[in-house]
Structure formats: C-alpha cells, structure tokens
Amino acid sequence: MLFRRIAAVTAMLSAIGAMVGTVLGTLTMAALTLARFGGRPLDGTSEMLAVGAGLGGLLGLVLAPAAAWTLMWHVPIWRAVLETAVGTALGVAVGYLAATDPGDAML
C-alpha cells in the first residue's frame, strides 16, 4: 500500500514538473529570441519554441520528483513548484545577462 502511494506521488510530481518545465522552456526560448532578435519574425521560431518546450518538459519530468524527494521533505508542494520555477526563471535571466556577449547565450 505504501509503495502505491509513493508511486502515485512520484507520478504526480513528474506530471507537474513536466507541465511547469514545458511552460518555462517555451517562455525562456521566447524571451531569448526576443532579446536576441528584437521581436523580428524569424524562420524556425516555432521549432525553437518546440525545442524549449520539449527540453523543459523532459527536465521537469525527471528533476521535479528528484528534487522533491531529496531536498524538500518538509515543504508544501505549491511552494516547491512555485519557488523552483521562479528560481529557474531567475537563473536563466542572470545567466543570459552575465554572458559577455548576450548573443552568446543563444543557441
């Protein structure tokens, strides 16, 4: 019975992580594209957004349960999701701004 509950919580954490990762990956690629190219329409923009969504979703799928089970035992789920998402977004922004040439942060 305990194994089923652990598996259900892990599956829920994976699903939430995948959804949040997909949104953050898409928003990150959109922001980087806007910062790099000034909002001009580009060929391949939808593919870049899809790559960001896919990578973000995959990372969220794997890393959300790993982080929740190892680092956040006594933290409510909403705080774990929200604060990790905010930290990820801030990390992307700081990483982009810290690049010597902001264009180097773009793939």
C-alpha positions as CSV (number, residue, x, y, z in Angstrom):
1,M,0.0,0.0,0.0
2,L,2.8,2.4,0.8
3,F,4.5,1.7,-2.5
4,R,1.4,2.6,-4.4
5,R,1.2,5.9,-2.6
6,I,4.8,6.7,-3.2
7,A,4.4,5.8,-6.9
8,A,1.3,8.0,-7.1
9,V,3.0,11.0,-5.5
10,T,6.1,10.5,-7.7
11,A,3.9,10.3,-10.9
12,M,2.1,13.5,-9.8
13,L,5.4,15.3,-9.2
14,S,6.6,14.1,-12.6
15,A,3.5,15.4,-14.3
16,I,3.6,18.8,-12.6
17,G,7.3,19.1,-13.3
18,A,6.7,18.3,-17.0
19,M,4.0,20.9,-17.3
20,V,5.9,23.6,-15.5
21,G,9.1,22.7,-17.4
22,T,7.2,22.9,-20.7
23,V,5.9,26.3,-19.9
24,L,9.2,27.6,-18.6
25,G,11.1,26.2,-21.6
26,T,8.8,27.8,-24.0
27,L,8.9,31.2,-22.2
28,T,12.6,31.0,-22.0
29,M,13.1,30.4,-25.7
30,A,10.6,33.1,-26.5
31,A,12.4,35.6,-24.2
32,L,15.8,34.7,-25.6
33,T,14.5,35.0,-29.2
34,L,13.0,38.4,-28.4
35,A,16.2,39.6,-26.7
36,R,18.4,38.3,-29.4
37,F,16.5,39.4,-32.5
38,G,14.4,42.3,-31.2
39,G,11.0,40.7,-31.9
40,R,11.5,40.3,-35.7
41,P,9.8,37.3,-37.1
42,L,12.3,34.5,-37.9
43,D,12.1,31.3,-39.8
44,G,12.2,28.5,-37.4
45,T,10.8,30.4,-34.4
46,S,8.1,27.7,-33.8
47,E,10.8,25.0,-33.9
48,M,12.9,26.8,-31.4
49,L,9.9,27.2,-29.1
50,A,9.1,23.5,-29.5
51,V,12.7,22.6,-28.6
52,G,12.5,24.7,-25.5
53,A,9.2,23.2,-24.6
54,G,10.5,19.6,-25.1
55,L,13.7,20.1,-23.2
56,G,12.0,22.0,-20.4
57,G,9.3,19.3,-20.1
58,L,11.8,16.5,-20.1
59,L,14.0,18.1,-17.5
60,G,10.9,18.9,-15.3
61,L,9.7,15.3,-15.7
62,V,12.9,13.9,-14.3
63,L,14.2,16.7,-11.9
64,A,10.9,17.6,-10.1
65,P,10.5,14.3,-8.3
66,A,14.2,14.0,-7.7
67,A,14.3,17.5,-6.1
68,A,11.1,16.9,-4.2
69,W,12.1,13.5,-2.7
70,T,15.7,14.5,-1.8
71,L,15.6,18.2,-1.0
72,M,12.1,19.3,0.0
73,W,10.7,16.8,2.5
74,H,9.1,19.4,4.7
75,V,8.0,21.9,2.1
76,P,4.4,22.1,0.8
77,I,4.0,21.1,-2.9
78,W,2.9,24.6,-4.0
79,R,6.0,26.2,-2.5
80,A,8.3,23.6,-4.0
81,V,6.8,24.1,-7.5
82,L,6.5,27.9,-7.4
83,E,9.8,28.6,-5.8
84,T,11.7,26.2,-8.0
85,A,10.0,27.7,-11.1
86,V,10.9,31.2,-10.0
87,G,14.5,30.1,-9.3
88,T,14.7,28.6,-12.7
89,A,13.5,31.7,-14.4
90,L,15.8,33.9,-12.4
91,G,18.7,31.6,-13.2
92,V,18.0,31.8,-16.9
93,A,17.8,35.6,-16.8
94,V,21.0,36.0,-14.7
95,G,22.8,33.6,-17.0
96,Y,21.8,35.5,-20.1
97,L,22.7,38.8,-18.6
98,A,26.1,37.5,-17.3
99,A,27.2,36.4,-20.8
100,T,30.0,38.6,-22.1
101,D,28.1,38.9,-25.4
102,P,24.4,38.4,-24.8
103,G,24.2,36.8,-28.3
104,D,26.5,34.0,-27.0
105,A,23.7,32.8,-24.7
106,M,21.5,32.0,-27.7
107,L,21.9,28.6,-29.4
